[in-house]
Amino acid sequence: MKEAIVSKLDNVKDCVHTLTSDNGKEFAYHRDIAFQLEASMYFARPYHSWERGLNEHTNGLVRQYLPKHERLDTVTQERVDEIENLLNNRPRKVLQFRTPLEVFNQRRAEVAAGETTLTGEQLANYQMALNSDGEVELRQPP
């Protein structure tokens, strides 16, 4: 799992400032992951799924393609890549009907051009939350 996470995020690690996980055994090497990605690692408290709102929302979207009864150990990497592509190119209301990939690429371009004032540390202070429409949004804590 460690190698998969690092491999997936390594080419965008300039954008990875924090990672939040649950307390599953798949994150036993969390220190190595954080070190290799030069990021901070945080853990949600058990049974506090709202601390990982975007993750929970994304799990629901993934389940549209992989129903709960489907065994995940039979899913091919090609199918995982296909679902990833579909989700990253799916317009979202919370993003003004832009896709997550469009927003991510725009944000990277702004950072590269020095056109942004929101640092990773400031962004880490935001919270992901579900709004009344069931969409994920960034909220600045009170």
C-alpha positions in Angstrom: 0.0 0.0 0.0 2.8 2.4 0.8 4.4 2.0 -2.6 1.0 2.5 -4.3 0.3 5.7 -2.4 3.7 7.2 -3.0 3.8 6.2 -6.6 0.3 7.7 -7.3 1.1 11.0 -5.6 4.8 11.4 -6.2 4.5 13.4 -9.5 2.1 15.9 -7.8 3.8 16.0 -4.4 4.3 19.7 -4.6 0.5 19.9 -4.1 0.3 17.3 -1.3 0.7 19.1 2.0 -1.4 16.8 4.2 -2.9 13.4 4.2 -5.7 12.2 6.4 -6.4 8.5 6.9 -8.4 6.3 9.1 -6.6 3.9 11.5 -6.4 0.9 9.2 -3.4 -1.3 9.0 -2.9 -0.2 5.4 -1.3 3.0 6.9 1.1 1.2 9.1 4.0 2.9 7.2 2.5 6.3 7.4 5.8 7.9 8.5 7.5 6.6 5.4 4.6 7.9 3.2 4.7 11.3 4.8 8.5 11.5 4.6 8.6 10.5 0.9 5.9 12.9 0.0 7.2 15.7 2.3 3.7 16.0 3.8 2.1 15.8 7.2 0.0 12.8 8.1 -3.2 13.1 10.2 -5.5 10.4 11.5 -9.3 10.6 11.9 -10.6 9.4 15.1 -12.4 6.0 15.0 -16.1 6.3 14.1 -15.7 10.0 13.1 -16.3 9.7 9.4 -17.1 13.4 9.1 -13.4 14.1 9.7 -12.8 12.5 6.2 -15.8 14.0 4.4 -14.3 14.1 0.9 -13.2 10.5 1.3 -16.6 9.3 2.4 -18.3 11.2 -0.5 -15.8 9.7 -3.0 -16.4 6.2 -1.7 -20.1 6.7 -2.5 -19.2 7.8 -6.0 -16.9 4.8 -6.5 -19.7 2.5 -5.3 -21.7 3.7 -8.4 -19.2 1.7 -10.4 -18.3 -1.0 -7.9 -21.4 -2.0 -5.9 -20.8 -3.2 -2.3 -21.4 -6.9 -3.3 -18.6 -6.8 -5.8 -15.3 -8.3 -4.5 -12.6 -5.7 -4.7 -9.8 -8.3 -5.0 -11.2 -9.2 -8.5 -11.1 -5.6 -9.9 -8.4 -5.1 -12.4 -6.0 -2.1 -12.4 -7.4 -1.1 -15.7 -10.9 -0.9 -14.2 -9.5 1.1 -11.3 -7.8 3.5 -13.7 -11.0 3.8 -15.7 -13.1 4.7 -12.6 -10.4 7.2 -11.5 -10.6 8.9 -15.0 -14.4 9.0 -14.9 -14.5 10.5 -11.4 -11.7 13.1 -12.1 -13.6 14.2 -15.3 -17.1 14.3 -13.8 -18.4 17.8 -13.4 -19.3 18.7 -9.8 -21.9 21.3 -8.7 -19.6 22.3 -5.8 -17.0 23.2 -8.4 -19.4 25.3 -10.5 -19.8 22.3 -12.8 -16.1 22.1 -13.5 -14.3 18.8 -13.1 -11.9 18.0 -10.3 -9.2 17.6 -12.9 -9.9 21.1 -14.4 -9.8 22.7 -10.9 -6.6 20.9 -9.9 -4.8 21.8 -13.2 -5.9 25.4 -12.8 -4.7 25.6 -9.2 -1.3 24.1 -10.2 -1.0 26.7 -13.0 -1.8 29.5 -10.6 0.7 28.3 -8.0 3.4 27.9 -10.7 2.7 31.4 -12.0 2.8 32.8 -8.5 -0.8 34.0 -8.9 -2.2 32.6 -5.6 -1.9 33.7 -2.1 -3.4 30.6 -0.4 -0.5 28.5 1.0 -0.6 24.8 1.7 -0.6 25.6 5.4 -3.6 27.9 5.0 -5.4 25.3 2.9 -4.8 22.7 5.6 -6.9 24.8 7.9 -9.9 24.4 5.7 -12.4 21.5 6.4 -14.1 19.4 3.9 -17.9 19.1 4.5 -21.0 17.9 2.8 -23.5 20.6 1.9 -27.3 20.2 1.9 -27.1 18.9 -1.7 -24.7 16.1 -0.7 -21.8 17.8 -2.5 -18.4 18.3 -0.9 -17.3 21.8 -0.2 -14.3 23.5 1.5 -15.2 25.4 4.6 -13.0 27.7 6.6 -13.4 26.9 10.3 -15.0 29.6 12.5 
